[in-house]
Amino acid sequence: MPQPALPPDYLRYRDALQHERLPLAWLDLDRFHNNARSLLARSGQLPIRLATKSLRCRGALAYAMALDKRFQGLLCYHAAEAAWLSGQGFNDLVVAYPTLVRQDLEAVTQRTAAGARIVLMVDHPDQLQAAERAATKFGARQPVWLDLDCSVAFPGLWFGVYRSPLRERKDLERMAKALESCPHLFLEGLMGYEAQIAGVGDAAAGKTIMNAVIRGLKGLSLTRIADRRGAAVEHLKAMGFGPLRVNGGGTGSLETTQKEPWITELAAGSGLFGPLLFDAYQQFKPEPAAGFALEVCRIPGPGMVTCLGGGYIATGAAGPEKQPRPYLPAGLSLVPREMAGEVQTPLRGATEALRPGDPVFFRHAKAGELSEHFLEFIAISGHLITERWPTYRGEAQCFLG
């Protein structure tokens, strides 16, 4: 009886990786290129600051930045990460999340004093004081940005994330007052991340009513978000700050954010990998460019295979959408009572062509979290392995472990 035909992409990945040890993390550079072009097209003419948490791999970050001059600078998720990347040849770094950890602040301000460009994010006077102490120690003139909250309060609903407390004019004035006692710090910019637009899907399969509600809330939020960002910029300028760099956006909101005249740069990263959560967006569809491969280790019965490993669950509110999903060959699905497990992941479906030792290719629900489980990405172009890039984990870097 003839074997069922396997899809070309499965054969391409399988043949390129046939001598590699499983499990592994794969990266399709041809699709990565396509996703990069899509991000740039959706961003108008604005530069894009790459979000490091979405890649967590120096090689992938450097490769993306070399693709187009509009990929400018990095948006880091940790101060120690920014200091480390600065020492690895990256510059123009913004730390997206505040910290008061002395060692991390000193690592940044020491690099700043040596000529590196690293920005610290702040949204509370205590953070300013901690950064001032670190900058004083090294004689650094340290730039800071304010993190403007872009969540929107509807009656009975907080649409957004719990992020910064800076929302109104009085909040900005409080921070400006606190800056007066920090002679080593200066306000250089503002970040306003609209997480409820950039990071919430609105075309999830089988959720017609919820999708309509989310699209409606997004539509109502856009004007309020733009007004808040614009008002914050104008008020800071009126207080004597400027010119300001103003960052906004994310992979899911580039086309709306780039229309605001006060925005000077956008941020994105996940769209380069195209993880599962971005399948649930109406206005764009990144290509699946990264994932992991598991070995078929058992065939427990007809129409089933069991893979070794696979329990790489995405963070956030728990739900089935945070599970990884089998990608190639097509026609496979997780078993609801087991799902993706720590040491085994059983699959049902079109398994006839699979044998013990064969790979099954999966996609992760999120982008950068994949890097926390593997030491390297094996990058493929066409039918060949062209790059091997260590992840942060592969370089023994763990910033939030």
BELJO-V176530 format. One record per residue. N is the residue number from 1. RES is the residue in one small letter. PSI is psi in whole degrees, 0 to 359 (999 if undefined). D_FIRST is the distance of its C-alpha to the first C-alpha in Angstrom with 1 decimal. Layout:
n:res:psi:d_first
N:RES:PSI:D_FIRST
N:RES:PSI:D_FIRST
This chain:
n:res:psi:d_first
1:m:129:0.0
2:p:146:3.8
3:q:143:6.6
4:p:145:9.2
5:a:140:12.2
6:l:146:15.2
7:p:151:18.7
8:p:320:21.0
9:d:322:23.6
10:y:313:21.3
11:l:321:20.2
12:r:311:23.9
13:y:316:25.2
14:r:316:22.7
15:d:320:23.3
16:a:328:27.1
17:l:14:27.3
18:q:335:25.0
19:h:8:28.0
20:e:151:29.8
21:r:132:30.5
22:l:150:29.2
23:p:162:30.5
24:l:163:32.1
25:a:129:33.6
26:w:153:32.4
27:l:121:34.4
28:d:104:33.2
29:l:331:36.4
30:d:318:35.4
31:r:326:35.2
32:f:315:38.2
33:h:313:40.1
34:n:319:39.1
35:n:322:40.3
36:a:317:43.5
37:r:322:44.3
38:s:316:43.7
39:l:315:46.1
40:l:319:48.7
41:a:325:48.4
42:r:352:48.9
43:s:10:52.0
44:g:234:54.3
45:q:9:56.3
46:l:150:56.8
47:p:157:55.7
48:i:123:53.1
49:r:124:53.8
50:l:129:50.5
51:a:113:50.1
52:t:330:49.3
53:k:341:48.0
54:s:349:45.0
55:l:309:44.0
56:r:44:45.8
57:c:115:44.9
58:r:318:47.6
59:g:317:45.3
60:a:322:43.7
61:l:312:47.2
62:a:321:48.6
63:y:315:45.7
64:a:316:46.1
65:m:332:49.9
66:a:346:49.5
67:l:325:47.4
68:d:140:50.4
69:k:345:54.1
70:r:348:53.9
71:f:100:52.1
72:q:118:55.3
73:g:170:56.0
74:l:143:54.2
75:l:102:54.6
76:c:158:54.3
77:y:355:53.9
78:h:143:56.1
79:a:318:59.4
80:a:325:58.4
81:e:314:55.3
82:a:318:57.4
83:a:319:59.8
84:w:313:56.9
85:l:324:55.3
86:s:322:58.8
87:g:349:59.0
88:q:11:55.7
89:g:359:57.0
90:f:148:56.3
91:n:173:59.2
92:d:67:60.1
93:l:134:58.7
94:v:127:59.3
95:v:117:58.8
96:a:339:57.6
97:y:131:58.5
98:p:160:62.1
99:t:155:63.0
100:l:10:66.2
101:v:117:64.8
102:r:313:67.5
103:q:321:65.5
104:d:319:63.0
105:l:321:65.8
106:e:326:67.6
107:a:320:64.5
108:v:309:64.4
109:t:332:68.1
110:q:320:68.4
111:r:321:65.8
112:t:316:67.7
113:a:333:70.9
114:a:1:69.4
115:g:358:68.5
116:a:155:65.0
117:r:101:64.3
118:i:130:62.9
119:v:137:63.8
120:l:142:64.1
121:m:140:63.3
122:v:149:65.9
123:d:12:66.6
124:h:143:69.3
125:p:327:72.7
126:d:327:71.8
127:q:322:69.0
128:l:317:71.6
129:q:320:73.9
130:a:318:71.3
131:a:323:70.2
132:e:318:73.9
133:r:318:74.6
134:a:318:71.7
135:a:323:72.8
136:t:319:76.4
137:k:323:75.5
138:f:4:74.1
139:g:34:76.2
140:a:146:73.3
141:r:102:73.5
142:q:120:70.4
143:p:145:68.8
144:v:154:67.6
145:w:151:65.8
146:l:140:66.2
147:d:104:63.1
148:l:127:63.6
149:d:134:61.8
150:c:15:60.0
151:s:156:59.0
152:v:130:60.4
153:a:115:62.0
154:f:162:61.4
155:p:115:63.1
156:g:5:61.3
157:l:129:58.6
158:w:107:58.5
159:f:99:56.0
160:g:202:55.2
161:v:161:55.3
162:y:100:58.1
163:r:258:59.0
164:s:151:62.5
165:p:0:65.8
166:l:109:67.0
167:r:326:67.0
168:e:173:70.5
169:r:319:73.5
170:k:329:75.3
171:d:319:72.3
172:l:321:72.4
173:e:324:76.2
174:r:319:75.9
175:m:322:73.6
176:a:320:75.9
177:k:318:78.9
178:a:329:77.1
179:l:336:76.3
180:e:333:80.1
181:s:16:80.4
182:c:79:77.6
183:p:342:79.1
184:h:357:76.2
185:l:150:73.6
186:f:143:73.3
187:l:120:71.3
188:e:336:69.0
189:g:189:66.5
190:l:136:64.7
191:m:133:61.2
192:g:99:60.1
193:y:118:56.4
194:e:76:55.3
195:a:326:52.5
196:q:345:52.0
197:i:312:51.2
198:a:331:49.3
199:g:13:47.4
200:v:119:46.6
201:g:152:43.7
202:d:19:44.4
203:a:42:41.1
204:a:139:39.1
205:a:134:36.2
206:g:12:37.3
207:k:56:40.9
208:t:312:42.6
209:i:314:46.0
210:m:320:46.2
211:n:317:45.1
212:a:320:48.0
213:v:314:50.4
214:i:317:49.5
215:r:322:49.8
216:g:316:53.1
217:l:321:54.4
218:k:315:53.3
219:g:318:55.2
220:l:329:58.3
221:s:328:58.1
222:l:314:57.9
223:t:320:61.5
224:r:320:62.9
225:i:313:61.0
226:a:317:62.2
227:d:319:65.8
228:r:316:65.8
229:r:315:64.7
230:g:317:67.1
231:a:321:70.0
232:a:317:69.3
233:v:314:69.5
234:e:322:72.7
235:h:320:74.3
236:l:321:73.6
237:k:321:75.0
238:a:334:78.0
239:m:1:78.6
240:g:6:78.6
241:f:136:75.1
242:g:167:73.3
243:p:148:71.7
244:l:142:68.7
245:r:132:65.1
246:v:116:63.1
247:n:137:59.5
248:g:177:57.2
249:g:175:53.7
250:g:175:50.3
251:t:323:46.8
252:g:2:46.8
253:s:19:50.3
254:l:317:51.0
255:e:336:51.6
256:t:317:54.2
257:t:324:56.0
258:q:349:56.5
259:k:343:58.7
260:e:126:61.4
261:p:338:64.2
262:w:348:65.2
263:i:128:61.7
264:t:344:61.8
265:e:158:58.3
266:l:170:55.0
267:a:142:52.7
268:a:162:48.9
269:g:312:46.1
270:s:329:43.1
271:g:344:42.1
272:l:324:41.3
273:f:330:38.4
274:g:57:37.4
275:p:175:36.7
276:l:320:35.3
277:l:337:38.8
278:f:359:39.3
279:d:342:36.5
280:a:31:39.1
281:y:139:41.7
282:q:320:42.5
283:q:350:44.2
284:f:157:41.9
285:k:95:38.3
286:p:153:38.0
287:e:146:34.7
288:p:107:32.9
289:a:353:34.2
290:a:153:34.2
291:g:201:32.3
292:f:160:30.9
293:a:136:27.7
294:l:155:26.7
295:e:134:24.5
296:v:115:21.7
297:c:344:23.3
298:r:155:21.7
299:i:89:18.8
300:p:346:21.0
301:g:174:18.6
302:p:136:15.8
303:g:20:16.3
304:m:149:18.8
305:v:157:19.7
306:t:129:23.3
307:c:153:24.9
308:l:119:28.0
309:g:195:31.1
310:g:356:31.5
311:g:57:34.7
312:y:83:36.3
313:i:136:38.1
314:a:153:40.4
315:t:173:44.1
316:g:189:46.2
317:a:129:46.3
318:a:144:43.4
319:g:165:40.6
320:p:335:36.9
321:e:348:37.4
322:k:358:38.4
323:q:147:35.0
324:p:167:32.7
325:r:140:29.4
326:p:138:25.9
327:y:307:25.6
328:l:135:22.5
329:p:158:19.6
330:a:161:20.7
331:g:14:20.1
332:l:151:21.4
333:s:156:24.6
334:l:156:27.1
335:v:118:27.7
336:p:325:31.2
337:r:350:32.6
338:e:318:31.9
339:m:207:31.4
340:a:120:31.8
341:g:167:33.2
342:e:315:35.4
343:v:347:33.0
344:q:149:29.7
345:t:102:28.0
346:p:147:25.3
347:l:146:23.0
348:r:158:21.1
349:g:218:18.8
350:a:79:15.7
351:t:1:14.9
352:e:327:11.1
353:a:355:11.4
354:l:143:14.5
355:r:160:15.2
356:p:135:18.8
357:g:342:21.1
358:d:152:19.6
359:p:149:22.2
360:v:131:22.7
361:f:131:25.4
362:f:161:28.1
363:r:143:31.3
364:h:153:34.6
365:a:324:36.8
366:k:179:39.8
367:a:287:40.3
368:g:337:42.6
369:e:336:41.8
370:l:323:38.6
371:s:339:40.9
372:e:349:42.5
373:h:351:39.3
374:f:153:38.4
375:l:338:40.5
376:e:160:39.3
377:f:133:37.3
378:i:112:34.9
379:a:133:35.3
380:i:138:32.8
381:s:126:33.6
382:g:238:30.9
383:h:13:28.5
384:l:149:31.3
385:i:123:33.2
386:t:338:36.8
387:e:153:38.8
388:r:110:39.1
389:w:120:41.6
390:p:142:42.9
391:t:175:43.4
392:y:316:46.7
393:r:319:45.3
394:g:341:44.3
395:e:16:48.0
396:a:37:49.3
397:q:123:50.6
398:c:106:50.6
399:f:336:53.0
400:l:26:52.3
401:g:999:50.7
